[in-house]
């Protein structure tokens, strides 16, 4: 995995804009801290976070074109908001170019924007580390309570984030990805038991 990390860092340094580089490295730092608190596999989380935004700087048209070239089935929600494809595209690149086959890493990358049903601790750590980048918290004070909750419960923090984000998307009149609803409902059922 050390070789993959080095290759990903080289890709990040040479191909991504500075703002995205710094976001990825800050997310890795948040991820390492959460791993330490919750005894989650740091190596898997770091690999996923280094790979999660490989396509984030692509334009909507570029993402749609790459998705079509790779014969990815594009949902109506993804057509309306192609940014949702950047995790899917990154997960494919991780498999094809970097030869990552670990299901936890691949799913964490693929669904890091929307969430998914049946999220494990590696997934929730990646998901939250991306959202709780300190610069994002500075710009959105609603993230601070989620950050505090993440210190003691990944599930509760993930559910809080999904509730906040889904409400915000609905309030803005945009489409909610079905995976986000599945993620929220799945977590809600687990936390009620």
C-alpha positions as a printed Julia matrix, in Angstrom:
193×3 Matrix{Float64}:
   0.0    0.0     0.0
   2.98   2.34    0.51
   3.68   2.27   -3.23
   0.05   3.15   -4.01
   0.23   6.05   -1.52
   3.36   7.38   -3.18
   1.79   7.08   -6.65
  -1.35   8.88   -5.49
   0.66  11.68   -3.89
   2.63  12.06   -7.13
  -0.65  12.27   -9.08
  -2.06  14.82   -6.62
   1.09  16.95   -6.72
   1.4   16.93  -10.51
  -2.18  16.94  -11.76
  -4.49  18.63   -9.27
  -4.96  22.33   -8.51
  -3.49  23.65   -5.26
  -6.87  24.15   -3.58
  -7.76  20.52   -4.17
  -4.35  19.27   -3.04
  -4.63  21.09    0.27
  -8.2   19.84    0.76
  -7.08  16.24    0.22
  -4.17  16.58    2.66
  -6.37  18.25    5.3
  -8.95  15.46    4.86
  -6.19  12.89    5.39
  -5.23  14.61    8.63
  -8.86  14.59    9.84
  -9.12  10.94    8.78
  -5.99   9.96   10.74
  -7.36  11.66   13.86
 -10.73   9.91   13.54
  -8.97   6.57   12.96
  -7.01   7.07   16.18
 -10.14   7.86   18.17
 -12.28   5.05   16.74
  -9.63   2.36   16.05
 -10.28   2.34   12.3
  -7.77   1.07    9.71
  -5.67   4.18    9.0
  -4.03   2.8     5.88
  -7.36   2.09    4.15
  -8.73   5.49    5.14
  -5.63   7.3     3.87
  -5.62   5.49    0.52
  -9.33   6.26    0.06
  -8.88   9.92    0.97
  -5.88  10.32   -1.32
  -7.96   8.89   -4.17
 -11.41  10.3    -3.48
 -11.12  13.56   -5.44
  -9.01  12.56   -8.45
 -11.79  13.83  -10.76
 -13.09  16.68   -8.6
 -11.47  19.36  -10.78
 -13.05  18.04  -13.99
 -15.85  20.07  -15.56
 -19.36  18.64  -15.75
 -18.93  17.89  -19.45
 -15.57  16.21  -18.89
 -17.06  13.98  -16.19
 -20.01  13.04  -18.38
 -17.69  12.28  -21.29
 -15.39  10.08  -19.19
 -18.4    8.3   -17.71
 -19.75   7.6   -21.19
 -16.32   6.39  -22.4
 -16.17   4.01  -19.45
 -19.75   2.9   -20.16
 -20.99   3.91  -16.72
 -24.75   3.96  -16.34
 -25.56   7.6   -15.56
 -28.71   8.21  -13.53
 -31.03  11.14  -14.14
 -29.76  12.7   -10.91
 -26.13  12.42  -12.07
 -27.05  13.88  -15.47
 -28.59  16.86  -13.68
 -25.58  17.16  -11.34
 -22.52  15.54  -12.98
 -20.31  16.44  -10.01
 -21.85  13.39   -8.35
 -19.87  11.24  -10.8
 -16.43  12.26   -9.54
 -16.34   9.55   -6.86
 -17.52   6.88   -9.27
 -14.83   7.86  -11.78
 -12.14   7.97   -9.07
 -13.12   4.49   -7.82
 -12.67   3.09  -11.34
  -9.28   4.77  -11.73
  -8.22   3.36   -8.36
  -9.07  -0.12   -9.6
  -7.71   0.18  -13.12
  -4.65   2.4   -12.71
  -3.65   1.82   -9.09
  -4.82  -1.81   -8.86
  -6.76  -1.27   -5.63
  -9.22  -4.1    -5.09
 -10.17  -3.61   -1.44
 -13.97  -3.25   -1.3
 -13.93  -0.86    1.66
 -11.55   1.54   -0.1
 -13.37   1.38   -3.43
 -16.84   1.91   -1.91
 -15.54   4.73    0.31
 -14.3    6.53   -2.79
 -17.23   5.7    -5.04
 -19.92   6.91   -2.62
 -18.03   9.59   -0.66
 -20.33  12.32   -1.96
 -23.72  10.66   -1.55
 -23.2    8.02    1.11
 -24.62   4.55    0.69
 -26.68   1.96    2.48
 -24.71  -0.21    4.93
 -21.76   2.11    5.63
 -19.0    0.61    7.77
 -16.5    2.47    9.99
 -13.89   2.84    7.23
 -16.53   4.35    4.95
 -17.92   6.72    7.6
 -14.4    7.86    8.51
 -13.63   8.7     4.87
 -17.04  10.32    4.39
 -16.68  12.51    7.48
 -13.0   13.36    6.94
 -13.92  14.79    3.54
 -16.8   16.83    4.97
 -14.97  17.97    8.13
 -11.98  19.55    6.43
 -11.24  22.5     8.78
 -11.6   24.98    5.89
 -15.1   23.66    5.21
 -15.97  24.07    8.91
 -14.71  27.69    8.76
 -17.08  28.35    5.84
 -20.08  26.48    7.3
 -20.69  26.7    11.05
 -23.33  23.94   10.8
 -20.43  21.48   10.45
 -18.97  22.19   13.89
 -21.58  20.18   15.88
 -21.06  17.33   13.42
 -17.3   17.58   14.0
 -17.86  17.42   17.76
 -20.17  14.41   17.42
 -17.61  12.63   15.2
 -15.24  12.57   18.16
 -17.47  10.03   19.93
 -19.75   8.51   17.24
 -19.11   8.06   13.53
 -22.68   6.85   12.96
 -24.32   9.77   14.75
 -22.08  12.31   12.99
 -22.73  10.76    9.58
 -26.48  10.79   10.21
 -26.3   14.43   11.34
 -24.42  15.36    8.17
 -26.85  13.51    5.9
 -29.86  15.13    7.61
 -28.3   18.58    7.21
 -27.24  18.04    3.6
 -30.49  16.46    2.43
 -32.48  19.31    4.02
 -30.22  21.86    2.34
 -30.58  20.17   -1.05
 -34.37  20.02   -0.73
 -34.52  23.66    0.42
 -32.49  24.73   -2.62
 -34.85  22.89   -4.98
 -32.25  20.39   -6.23
 -32.48  16.63   -6.68
 -31.44  14.35   -3.8
 -29.37  11.35   -4.85
 -31.24   8.12   -3.91
 -28.01   6.78   -2.34
 -28.09   9.67    0.16
 -31.62   8.74    1.17
 -30.64   5.07    1.48
 -27.62   6.03    3.6
 -29.71   8.21    5.9
 -32.52   5.71    6.29
 -30.12   2.84    6.92
 -28.29   4.79    9.63
 -31.53   6.0    11.17
 -32.78   2.43   11.52
 -29.46   1.33   13.07
 -29.33   4.18   15.58
 -32.9    3.54   16.71
 -32.2   -0.1    17.57
